[in-house]
Amino acid sequence: MVTDGGGWTIIQRRVSASDFYKSWAEYKAGFGDEQNFWLGNEKIFALTGTGGYRLRVDLTAVGGAATFATYQQFAVAGENDSYRLSVANYSGTAGDSLSYSNNMAFTVKDRDNDMYNDNCATWLQSAWWFNICRQADLNGPYGGDR
């Protein structure tokens, strides 16, 4: 990816309403095709687990408006810590929604690690570093009312 000086590794891409409501094993290994994919939590951990990495999130709305968020610090812990997210030092135009997920473990339909009294992944048909469900969720279904 050549955006912002290049050198980025794409860990998630969604360009259509593909199904990202997957299991722990699927998110661990990764899934998808070249248009819609999740790299895999084990690979993300292998890339970032030692620290010293940045995260850039690029978002494009249906109407074409583009925004971005950059975090100067980004890491994902290993499976023994439920792929816990670490982000800090936001800048950008998309808003700082991901900071709400800082220090949260990854939640999927078959492994509930969020702070909500139910499973956010089941409720939202998604998977993410949920805190109490709603601030950021880039793996949720397209459209819908949740």
Chimera marker file (.cmm) of the C-alpha trace (Angstrom):
<marker_set name="trace">
<marker id="1" x="0.000" y="0.000" z="0.000" r="1" g="1" b="0" radius="0.5"/>
<marker id="2" x="1.498" y="3.333" z="-1.080" r="1" g="1" b="0" radius="0.5"/>
<marker id="3" x="-0.744" y="5.619" z="0.993" r="1" g="1" b="0" radius="0.5"/>
<marker id="4" x="1.037" y="8.033" z="3.344" r="1" g="1" b="0" radius="0.5"/>
<marker id="5" x="4.533" y="7.072" z="2.201" r="1" g="1" b="0" radius="0.5"/>
<marker id="6" x="3.885" y="3.368" z="1.643" r="1" g="1" b="0" radius="0.5"/>
<marker id="7" x="5.142" y="0.316" z="3.495" r="1" g="1" b="0" radius="0.5"/>
<marker id="8" x="1.749" y="-0.636" z="4.942" r="1" g="1" b="0" radius="0.5"/>
<marker id="9" x="0.477" y="-4.198" z="5.316" r="1" g="1" b="0" radius="0.5"/>
<marker id="10" x="-3.261" y="-4.527" z="4.768" r="1" g="1" b="0" radius="0.5"/>
<marker id="11" x="-4.827" y="-6.547" z="7.578" r="1" g="1" b="0" radius="0.5"/>
<marker id="12" x="-8.488" y="-6.074" z="6.631" r="1" g="1" b="0" radius="0.5"/>
<marker id="13" x="-10.226" y="-5.123" z="3.423" r="1" g="1" b="0" radius="0.5"/>
<marker id="14" x="-13.929" y="-4.852" z="2.693" r="1" g="1" b="0" radius="0.5"/>
<marker id="15" x="-15.362" y="-3.583" z="-0.546" r="1" g="1" b="0" radius="0.5"/>
<marker id="16" x="-18.702" y="-5.415" z="-0.525" r="1" g="1" b="0" radius="0.5"/>
<marker id="17" x="-21.235" y="-6.971" z="1.815" r="1" g="1" b="0" radius="0.5"/>
<marker id="18" x="-19.280" y="-10.181" z="2.384" r="1" g="1" b="0" radius="0.5"/>
<marker id="19" x="-19.819" y="-12.233" z="5.549" r="1" g="1" b="0" radius="0.5"/>
<marker id="20" x="-17.371" y="-11.432" z="8.374" r="1" g="1" b="0" radius="0.5"/>
<marker id="21" x="-19.465" y="-13.186" z="11.068" r="1" g="1" b="0" radius="0.5"/>
<marker id="22" x="-16.870" y="-15.910" z="11.651" r="1" g="1" b="0" radius="0.5"/>
<marker id="23" x="-15.514" y="-18.118" z="14.438" r="1" g="1" b="0" radius="0.5"/>
<marker id="24" x="-12.424" y="-17.756" z="16.635" r="1" g="1" b="0" radius="0.5"/>
<marker id="25" x="-10.586" y="-20.314" z="14.476" r="1" g="1" b="0" radius="0.5"/>
<marker id="26" x="-11.424" y="-18.431" z="11.264" r="1" g="1" b="0" radius="0.5"/>
<marker id="27" x="-10.260" y="-15.076" z="12.650" r="1" g="1" b="0" radius="0.5"/>
<marker id="28" x="-7.147" y="-16.752" z="14.035" r="1" g="1" b="0" radius="0.5"/>
<marker id="29" x="-6.181" y="-18.202" z="10.633" r="1" g="1" b="0" radius="0.5"/>
<marker id="30" x="-7.575" y="-15.470" z="8.377" r="1" g="1" b="0" radius="0.5"/>
<marker id="31" x="-10.137" y="-15.751" z="5.592" r="1" g="1" b="0" radius="0.5"/>
<marker id="32" x="-11.485" y="-14.204" z="2.416" r="1" g="1" b="0" radius="0.5"/>
<marker id="33" x="-10.349" y="-13.328" z="-1.076" r="1" g="1" b="0" radius="0.5"/>
<marker id="34" x="-8.400" y="-10.404" z="-2.541" r="1" g="1" b="0" radius="0.5"/>
<marker id="35" x="-11.432" y="-8.094" z="-2.363" r="1" g="1" b="0" radius="0.5"/>
<marker id="36" x="-12.719" y="-8.924" z="1.138" r="1" g="1" b="0" radius="0.5"/>
<marker id="37" x="-10.426" y="-10.449" z="3.746" r="1" g="1" b="0" radius="0.5"/>
<marker id="38" x="-9.068" y="-10.608" z="7.279" r="1" g="1" b="0" radius="0.5"/>
<marker id="39" x="-5.326" y="-11.327" z="7.395" r="1" g="1" b="0" radius="0.5"/>
<marker id="40" x="-5.606" y="-13.482" z="10.529" r="1" g="1" b="0" radius="0.5"/>
<marker id="41" x="-5.036" y="-12.685" z="14.193" r="1" g="1" b="0" radius="0.5"/>
<marker id="42" x="-1.982" y="-14.948" z="14.390" r="1" g="1" b="0" radius="0.5"/>
<marker id="43" x="-0.376" y="-13.101" z="11.472" r="1" g="1" b="0" radius="0.5"/>
<marker id="44" x="-1.307" y="-9.704" z="12.929" r="1" g="1" b="0" radius="0.5"/>
<marker id="45" x="0.267" y="-10.762" z="16.235" r="1" g="1" b="0" radius="0.5"/>
<marker id="46" x="3.388" y="-12.019" z="14.429" r="1" g="1" b="0" radius="0.5"/>
<marker id="47" x="3.724" y="-8.658" z="12.659" r="1" g="1" b="0" radius="0.5"/>
<marker id="48" x="2.964" y="-6.338" z="15.588" r="1" g="1" b="0" radius="0.5"/>
<marker id="49" x="3.444" y="-8.245" z="18.834" r="1" g="1" b="0" radius="0.5"/>
<marker id="50" x="6.870" y="-6.761" z="19.517" r="1" g="1" b="0" radius="0.5"/>
<marker id="51" x="5.563" y="-3.193" z="19.211" r="1" g="1" b="0" radius="0.5"/>
<marker id="52" x="6.917" y="-0.321" z="17.150" r="1" g="1" b="0" radius="0.5"/>
<marker id="53" x="4.145" y="-0.410" z="14.547" r="1" g="1" b="0" radius="0.5"/>
<marker id="54" x="1.579" y="2.110" z="13.331" r="1" g="1" b="0" radius="0.5"/>
<marker id="55" x="-1.994" y="1.492" z="12.227" r="1" g="1" b="0" radius="0.5"/>
<marker id="56" x="-3.805" y="3.384" z="9.506" r="1" g="1" b="0" radius="0.5"/>
<marker id="57" x="-7.523" y="2.870" z="8.918" r="1" g="1" b="0" radius="0.5"/>
<marker id="58" x="-8.882" y="4.206" z="5.623" r="1" g="1" b="0" radius="0.5"/>
<marker id="59" x="-12.665" y="4.479" z="5.295" r="1" g="1" b="0" radius="0.5"/>
<marker id="60" x="-14.704" y="5.340" z="2.218" r="1" g="1" b="0" radius="0.5"/>
<marker id="61" x="-18.431" y="6.021" z="2.560" r="1" g="1" b="0" radius="0.5"/>
<marker id="62" x="-20.970" y="4.786" z="0.028" r="1" g="1" b="0" radius="0.5"/>
<marker id="63" x="-21.110" y="8.302" z="-1.434" r="1" g="1" b="0" radius="0.5"/>
<marker id="64" x="-17.325" y="8.347" z="-1.876" r="1" g="1" b="0" radius="0.5"/>
<marker id="65" x="-16.258" y="10.557" z="1.041" r="1" g="1" b="0" radius="0.5"/>
<marker id="66" x="-12.922" y="9.320" z="2.422" r="1" g="1" b="0" radius="0.5"/>
<marker id="67" x="-11.593" y="9.627" z="5.978" r="1" g="1" b="0" radius="0.5"/>
<marker id="68" x="-8.697" y="8.057" z="7.853" r="1" g="1" b="0" radius="0.5"/>
<marker id="69" x="-7.379" y="7.376" z="11.332" r="1" g="1" b="0" radius="0.5"/>
<marker id="70" x="-3.722" y="6.811" z="12.191" r="1" g="1" b="0" radius="0.5"/>
<marker id="71" x="-2.417" y="5.411" z="15.479" r="1" g="1" b="0" radius="0.5"/>
<marker id="72" x="1.298" y="5.900" z="16.087" r="1" g="1" b="0" radius="0.5"/>
<marker id="73" x="1.344" y="2.870" z="18.385" r="1" g="1" b="0" radius="0.5"/>
<marker id="74" x="-0.313" y="-0.409" z="17.399" r="1" g="1" b="0" radius="0.5"/>
<marker id="75" x="0.105" y="-3.969" z="18.613" r="1" g="1" b="0" radius="0.5"/>
<marker id="76" x="-1.958" y="-7.123" z="18.967" r="1" g="1" b="0" radius="0.5"/>
<marker id="77" x="-1.069" y="-9.658" z="21.663" r="1" g="1" b="0" radius="0.5"/>
<marker id="78" x="-0.974" y="-13.415" z="21.115" r="1" g="1" b="0" radius="0.5"/>
<marker id="79" x="-3.766" y="-15.932" z="21.474" r="1" g="1" b="0" radius="0.5"/>
<marker id="80" x="-2.884" y="-16.583" z="25.131" r="1" g="1" b="0" radius="0.5"/>
<marker id="81" x="-4.016" y="-12.979" z="25.771" r="1" g="1" b="0" radius="0.5"/>
<marker id="82" x="-7.019" y="-13.258" z="23.402" r="1" g="1" b="0" radius="0.5"/>
<marker id="83" x="-5.351" y="-11.072" z="20.737" r="1" g="1" b="0" radius="0.5"/>
<marker id="84" x="-5.655" y="-8.001" z="22.979" r="1" g="1" b="0" radius="0.5"/>
<marker id="85" x="-5.457" y="-4.681" z="21.090" r="1" g="1" b="0" radius="0.5"/>
<marker id="86" x="-3.096" y="-1.849" z="21.962" r="1" g="1" b="0" radius="0.5"/>
<marker id="87" x="-3.462" y="1.512" z="20.169" r="1" g="1" b="0" radius="0.5"/>
<marker id="88" x="-2.348" y="5.027" z="21.095" r="1" g="1" b="0" radius="0.5"/>
<marker id="89" x="-1.617" y="8.480" z="19.684" r="1" g="1" b="0" radius="0.5"/>
<marker id="90" x="-4.463" y="9.046" z="17.220" r="1" g="1" b="0" radius="0.5"/>
<marker id="91" x="-4.469" y="11.547" z="14.376" r="1" g="1" b="0" radius="0.5"/>
<marker id="92" x="-6.713" y="11.829" z="11.332" r="1" g="1" b="0" radius="0.5"/>
<marker id="93" x="-10.155" y="12.783" z="10.063" r="1" g="1" b="0" radius="0.5"/>
<marker id="94" x="-12.242" y="9.690" z="10.889" r="1" g="1" b="0" radius="0.5"/>
<marker id="95" x="-12.543" y="10.240" z="14.636" r="1" g="1" b="0" radius="0.5"/>
<marker id="96" x="-10.848" y="8.348" z="17.440" r="1" g="1" b="0" radius="0.5"/>
<marker id="97" x="-13.346" y="5.487" z="17.846" r="1" g="1" b="0" radius="0.5"/>
<marker id="98" x="-10.693" y="2.784" z="18.085" r="1" g="1" b="0" radius="0.5"/>
<marker id="99" x="-9.267" y="4.154" z="21.339" r="1" g="1" b="0" radius="0.5"/>
<marker id="100" x="-12.457" y="2.883" z="22.987" r="1" g="1" b="0" radius="0.5"/>
<marker id="101" x="-11.228" y="-0.622" z="22.078" r="1" g="1" b="0" radius="0.5"/>
<marker id="102" x="-7.744" y="-0.087" z="23.505" r="1" g="1" b="0" radius="0.5"/>
<marker id="103" x="-6.669" y="-2.944" z="25.777" r="1" g="1" b="0" radius="0.5"/>
<marker id="104" x="-9.703" y="-5.034" z="24.792" r="1" g="1" b="0" radius="0.5"/>
<marker id="105" x="-9.495" y="-8.713" z="23.873" r="1" g="1" b="0" radius="0.5"/>
<marker id="106" x="-10.909" y="-9.939" z="20.562" r="1" g="1" b="0" radius="0.5"/>
<marker id="107" x="-14.538" y="-11.128" z="20.670" r="1" g="1" b="0" radius="0.5"/>
<marker id="108" x="-16.232" y="-13.474" z="18.203" r="1" g="1" b="0" radius="0.5"/>
<marker id="109" x="-19.487" y="-15.421" z="18.221" r="1" g="1" b="0" radius="0.5"/>
<marker id="110" x="-17.882" y="-18.406" z="19.951" r="1" g="1" b="0" radius="0.5"/>
<marker id="111" x="-15.606" y="-16.519" z="22.367" r="1" g="1" b="0" radius="0.5"/>
<marker id="112" x="-17.016" y="-13.609" z="24.392" r="1" g="1" b="0" radius="0.5"/>
<marker id="113" x="-14.270" y="-11.312" z="25.716" r="1" g="1" b="0" radius="0.5"/>
<marker id="114" x="-16.084" y="-7.956" z="25.744" r="1" g="1" b="0" radius="0.5"/>
<marker id="115" x="-17.323" y="-5.946" z="28.741" r="1" g="1" b="0" radius="0.5"/>
<marker id="116" x="-21.014" y="-6.170" z="27.800" r="1" g="1" b="0" radius="0.5"/>
<marker id="117" x="-23.284" y="-8.500" z="29.791" r="1" g="1" b="0" radius="0.5"/>
<marker id="118" x="-24.024" y="-10.381" z="26.563" r="1" g="1" b="0" radius="0.5"/>
<marker id="119" x="-21.810" y="-11.159" z="23.549" r="1" g="1" b="0" radius="0.5"/>
<marker id="120" x="-21.357" y="-8.088" z="21.322" r="1" g="1" b="0" radius="0.5"/>
<marker id="121" x="-20.247" y="-10.280" z="18.405" r="1" g="1" b="0" radius="0.5"/>
<marker id="122" x="-23.454" y="-12.323" z="18.529" r="1" g="1" b="0" radius="0.5"/>
<marker id="123" x="-25.638" y="-9.247" z="18.944" r="1" g="1" b="0" radius="0.5"/>
<marker id="124" x="-23.935" y="-7.358" z="16.090" r="1" g="1" b="0" radius="0.5"/>
<marker id="125" x="-23.150" y="-10.420" z="13.915" r="1" g="1" b="0" radius="0.5"/>
<marker id="126" x="-19.531" y="-9.365" z="13.828" r="1" g="1" b="0" radius="0.5"/>
<marker id="127" x="-16.156" y="-9.797" z="15.517" r="1" g="1" b="0" radius="0.5"/>
<marker id="128" x="-13.961" y="-7.055" z="16.973" r="1" g="1" b="0" radius="0.5"/>
<marker id="129" x="-12.090" y="-5.705" z="19.966" r="1" g="1" b="0" radius="0.5"/>
<marker id="130" x="-15.401" y="-4.737" z="21.550" r="1" g="1" b="0" radius="0.5"/>
<marker id="131" x="-15.628" y="-2.880" z="24.820" r="1" g="1" b="0" radius="0.5"/>
<marker id="132" x="-19.375" y="-2.364" z="25.198" r="1" g="1" b="0" radius="0.5"/>
<marker id="133" x="-20.287" y="-3.006" z="21.567" r="1" g="1" b="0" radius="0.5"/>
<marker id="134" x="-20.762" y="0.211" z="19.620" r="1" g="1" b="0" radius="0.5"/>
<marker id="135" x="-17.812" y="2.585" z="19.181" r="1" g="1" b="0" radius="0.5"/>
<marker id="136" x="-15.939" y="0.832" z="16.365" r="1" g="1" b="0" radius="0.5"/>
<marker id="137" x="-16.805" y="-2.298" z="14.395" r="1" g="1" b="0" radius="0.5"/>
<marker id="138" x="-15.241" y="-2.648" z="10.964" r="1" g="1" b="0" radius="0.5"/>
<marker id="139" x="-16.286" y="-6.298" z="10.609" r="1" g="1" b="0" radius="0.5"/>
<marker id="140" x="-20.052" y="-5.842" z="11.046" r="1" g="1" b="0" radius="0.5"/>
<marker id="141" x="-22.683" y="-6.446" z="8.361" r="1" g="1" b="0" radius="0.5"/>
<marker id="142" x="-23.188" y="-3.775" z="5.734" r="1" g="1" b="0" radius="0.5"/>
<marker id="143" x="-26.326" y="-1.697" z="6.296" r="1" g="1" b="0" radius="0.5"/>
<marker id="144" x="-28.741" y="-2.819" z="8.971" r="1" g="1" b="0" radius="0.5"/>
<marker id="145" x="-29.961" y="-0.983" z="12.037" r="1" g="1" b="0" radius="0.5"/>
<marker id="146" x="-27.381" y="-1.978" z="14.651" r="1" g="1" b="0" radius="0.5"/>
<link id1="1" id2="2" r="1" g="1" b="0" radius="0.2"/>
<link id1="2" id2="3" r="1" g="1" b="0" radius="0.2"/>
<link id1="3" id2="4" r="1" g="1" b="0" radius="0.2"/>
<link id1="4" id2="5" r="1" g="1" b="0" radius="0.2"/>
<link id1="5" id2="6" r="1" g="1" b="0" radius="0.2"/>
<link id1="6" id2="7" r="1" g="1" b="0" radius="0.2"/>
<link id1="7" id2="8" r="1" g="1" b="0" radius="0.2"/>
<link id1="8" id2="9" r="1" g="1" b="0" radius="0.2"/>
<link id1="9" id2="10" r="1" g="1" b="0" radius="0.2"/>
<link id1="10" id2="11" r="1" g="1" b="0" radius="0.2"/>
<link id1="11" id2="12" r="1" g="1" b="0" radius="0.2"/>
<link id1="12" id2="13" r="1" g="1" b="0" radius="0.2"/>
<link id1="13" id2="14" r="1" g="1" b="0" radius="0.2"/>
<link id1="14" id2="15" r="1" g="1" b="0" radius="0.2"/>
<link id1="15" id2="16" r="1" g="1" b="0" radius="0.2"/>
<link id1="16" id2="17" r="1" g="1" b="0" radius="0.2"/>
<link id1="17" id2="18" r="1" g="1" b="0" radius="0.2"/>
<link id1="18" id2="19" r="1" g="1" b="0" radius="0.2"/>
<link id1="19" id2="20" r="1" g="1" b="0" radius="0.2"/>
<link id1="20" id2="21" r="1" g="1" b="0" radius="0.2"/>
<link id1="21" id2="22" r="1" g="1" b="0" radius="0.2"/>
<link id1="22" id2="23" r="1" g="1" b="0" radius="0.2"/>
<link id1="23" id2="24" r="1" g="1" b="0" radius="0.2"/>
<link id1="24" id2="25" r="1" g="1" b="0" radius="0.2"/>
<link id1="25" id2="26" r="1" g="1" b="0" radius="0.2"/>
<link id1="26" id2="27" r="1" g="1" b="0" radius="0.2"/>
<link id1="27" id2="28" r="1" g="1" b="0" radius="0.2"/>
<link id1="28" id2="29" r="1" g="1" b="0" radius="0.2"/>
<link id1="29" id2="30" r="1" g="1" b="0" radius="0.2"/>
<link id1="30" id2="31" r="1" g="1" b="0" radius="0.2"/>
<link id1="31" id2="32" r="1" g="1" b="0" radius="0.2"/>
<link id1="32" id2="33" r="1" g="1" b="0" radius="0.2"/>
<link id1="33" id2="34" r="1" g="1" b="0" radius="0.2"/>
<link id1="34" id2="35" r="1" g="1" b="0" radius="0.2"/>
<link id1="35" id2="36" r="1" g="1" b="0" radius="0.2"/>
<link id1="36" id2="37" r="1" g="1" b="0" radius="0.2"/>
<link id1="37" id2="38" r="1" g="1" b="0" radius="0.2"/>
<link id1="38" id2="39" r="1" g="1" b="0" radius="0.2"/>
<link id1="39" id2="40" r="1" g="1" b="0" radius="0.2"/>
<link id1="40" id2="41" r="1" g="1" b="0" radius="0.2"/>
<link id1="41" id2="42" r="1" g="1" b="0" radius="0.2"/>
<link id1="42" id2="43" r="1" g="1" b="0" radius="0.2"/>
<link id1="43" id2="44" r="1" g="1" b="0" radius="0.2"/>
<link id1="44" id2="45" r="1" g="1" b="0" radius="0.2"/>
<link id1="45" id2="46" r="1" g="1" b="0" radius="0.2"/>
<link id1="46" id2="47" r="1" g="1" b="0" radius="0.2"/>
<link id1="47" id2="48" r="1" g="1" b="0" radius="0.2"/>
<link id1="48" id2="49" r="1" g="1" b="0" radius="0.2"/>
<link id1="49" id2="50" r="1" g="1" b="0" radius="0.2"/>
<link id1="50" id2="51" r="1" g="1" b="0" radius="0.2"/>
<link id1="51" id2="52" r="1" g="1" b="0" radius="0.2"/>
<link id1="52" id2="53" r="1" g="1" b="0" radius="0.2"/>
<link id1="53" id2="54" r="1" g="1" b="0" radius="0.2"/>
<link id1="54" id2="55" r="1" g="1" b="0" radius="0.2"/>
<link id1="55" id2="56" r="1" g="1" b="0" radius="0.2"/>
<link id1="56" id2="57" r="1" g="1" b="0" radius="0.2"/>
<link id1="57" id2="58" r="1" g="1" b="0" radius="0.2"/>
<link id1="58" id2="59" r="1" g="1" b="0" radius="0.2"/>
<link id1="59" id2="60" r="1" g="1" b="0" radius="0.2"/>
<link id1="60" id2="61" r="1" g="1" b="0" radius="0.2"/>
<link id1="61" id2="62" r="1" g="1" b="0" radius="0.2"/>
<link id1="62" id2="63" r="1" g="1" b="0" radius="0.2"/>
<link id1="63" id2="64" r="1" g="1" b="0" radius="0.2"/>
<link id1="64" id2="65" r="1" g="1" b="0" radius="0.2"/>
<link id1="65" id2="66" r="1" g="1" b="0" radius="0.2"/>
<link id1="66" id2="67" r="1" g="1" b="0" radius="0.2"/>
<link id1="67" id2="68" r="1" g="1" b="0" radius="0.2"/>
<link id1="68" id2="69" r="1" g="1" b="0" radius="0.2"/>
<link id1="69" id2="70" r="1" g="1" b="0" radius="0.2"/>
<link id1="70" id2="71" r="1" g="1" b="0" radius="0.2"/>
<link id1="71" id2="72" r="1" g="1" b="0" radius="0.2"/>
<link id1="72" id2="73" r="1" g="1" b="0" radius="0.2"/>
<link id1="73" id2="74" r="1" g="1" b="0" radius="0.2"/>
<link id1="74" id2="75" r="1" g="1" b="0" radius="0.2"/>
<link id1="75" id2="76" r="1" g="1" b="0" radius="0.2"/>
<link id1="76" id2="77" r="1" g="1" b="0" radius="0.2"/>
<link id1="77" id2="78" r="1" g="1" b="0" radius="0.2"/>
<link id1="78" id2="79" r="1" g="1" b="0" radius="0.2"/>
<link id1="79" id2="80" r="1" g="1" b="0" radius="0.2"/>
<link id1="80" id2="81" r="1" g="1" b="0" radius="0.2"/>
<link id1="81" id2="82" r="1" g="1" b="0" radius="0.2"/>
<link id1="82" id2="83" r="1" g="1" b="0" radius="0.2"/>
<link id1="83" id2="84" r="1" g="1" b="0" radius="0.2"/>
<link id1="84" id2="85" r="1" g="1" b="0" radius="0.2"/>
<link id1="85" id2="86" r="1" g="1" b="0" radius="0.2"/>
<link id1="86" id2="87" r="1" g="1" b="0" radius="0.2"/>
<link id1="87" id2="88" r="1" g="1" b="0" radius="0.2"/>
<link id1="88" id2="89" r="1" g="1" b="0" radius="0.2"/>
<link id1="89" id2="90" r="1" g="1" b="0" radius="0.2"/>
<link id1="90" id2="91" r="1" g="1" b="0" radius="0.2"/>
<link id1="91" id2="92" r="1" g="1" b="0" radius="0.2"/>
<link id1="92" id2="93" r="1" g="1" b="0" radius="0.2"/>
<link id1="93" id2="94" r="1" g="1" b="0" radius="0.2"/>
<link id1="94" id2="95" r="1" g="1" b="0" radius="0.2"/>
<link id1="95" id2="96" r="1" g="1" b="0" radius="0.2"/>
<link id1="96" id2="97" r="1" g="1" b="0" radius="0.2"/>
<link id1="97" id2="98" r="1" g="1" b="0" radius="0.2"/>
<link id1="98" id2="99" r="1" g="1" b="0" radius="0.2"/>
<link id1="99" id2="100" r="1" g="1" b="0" radius="0.2"/>
<link id1="100" id2="101" r="1" g="1" b="0" radius="0.2"/>
<link id1="101" id2="102" r="1" g="1" b="0" radius="0.2"/>
<link id1="102" id2="103" r="1" g="1" b="0" radius="0.2"/>
<link id1="103" id2="104" r="1" g="1" b="0" radius="0.2"/>
<link id1="104" id2="105" r="1" g="1" b="0" radius="0.2"/>
<link id1="105" id2="106" r="1" g="1" b="0" radius="0.2"/>
<link id1="106" id2="107" r="1" g="1" b="0" radius="0.2"/>
<link id1="107" id2="108" r="1" g="1" b="0" radius="0.2"/>
<link id1="108" id2="109" r="1" g="1" b="0" radius="0.2"/>
<link id1="109" id2="110" r="1" g="1" b="0" radius="0.2"/>
<link id1="110" id2="111" r="1" g="1" b="0" radius="0.2"/>
<link id1="111" id2="112" r="1" g="1" b="0" radius="0.2"/>
<link id1="112" id2="113" r="1" g="1" b="0" radius="0.2"/>
<link id1="113" id2="114" r="1" g="1" b="0" radius="0.2"/>
<link id1="114" id2="115" r="1" g="1" b="0" radius="0.2"/>
<link id1="115" id2="116" r="1" g="1" b="0" radius="0.2"/>
<link id1="116" id2="117" r="1" g="1" b="0" radius="0.2"/>
<link id1="117" id2="118" r="1" g="1" b="0" radius="0.2"/>
<link id1="118" id2="119" r="1" g="1" b="0" radius="0.2"/>
<link id1="119" id2="120" r="1" g="1" b="0" radius="0.2"/>
<link id1="120" id2="121" r="1" g="1" b="0" radius="0.2"/>
<link id1="121" id2="122" r="1" g="1" b="0" radius="0.2"/>
<link id1="122" id2="123" r="1" g="1" b="0" radius="0.2"/>
<link id1="123" id2="124" r="1" g="1" b="0" radius="0.2"/>
<link id1="124" id2="125" r="1" g="1" b="0" radius="0.2"/>
<link id1="125" id2="126" r="1" g="1" b="0" radius="0.2"/>
<link id1="126" id2="127" r="1" g="1" b="0" radius="0.2"/>
<link id1="127" id2="128" r="1" g="1" b="0" radius="0.2"/>
<link id1="128" id2="129" r="1" g="1" b="0" radius="0.2"/>
<link id1="129" id2="130" r="1" g="1" b="0" radius="0.2"/>
<link id1="130" id2="131" r="1" g="1" b="0" radius="0.2"/>
<link id1="131" id2="132" r="1" g="1" b="0" radius="0.2"/>
<link id1="132" id2="133" r="1" g="1" b="0" radius="0.2"/>
<link id1="133" id2="134" r="1" g="1" b="0" radius="0.2"/>
<link id1="134" id2="135" r="1" g="1" b="0" radius="0.2"/>
<link id1="135" id2="136" r="1" g="1" b="0" radius="0.2"/>
<link id1="136" id2="137" r="1" g="1" b="0" radius="0.2"/>
<link id1="137" id2="138" r="1" g="1" b="0" radius="0.2"/>
<link id1="138" id2="139" r="1" g="1" b="0" radius="0.2"/>
<link id1="139" id2="140" r="1" g="1" b="0" radius="0.2"/>
<link id1="140" id2="141" r="1" g="1" b="0" radius="0.2"/>
<link id1="141" id2="142" r="1" g="1" b="0" radius="0.2"/>
<link id1="142" id2="143" r="1" g="1" b="0" radius="0.2"/>
<link id1="143" id2="144" r="1" g="1" b="0" radius="0.2"/>
<link id1="144" id2="145" r="1" g="1" b="0" radius="0.2"/>
<link id1="145" id2="146" r="1" g="1" b="0" radius="0.2"/>
</marker_set>
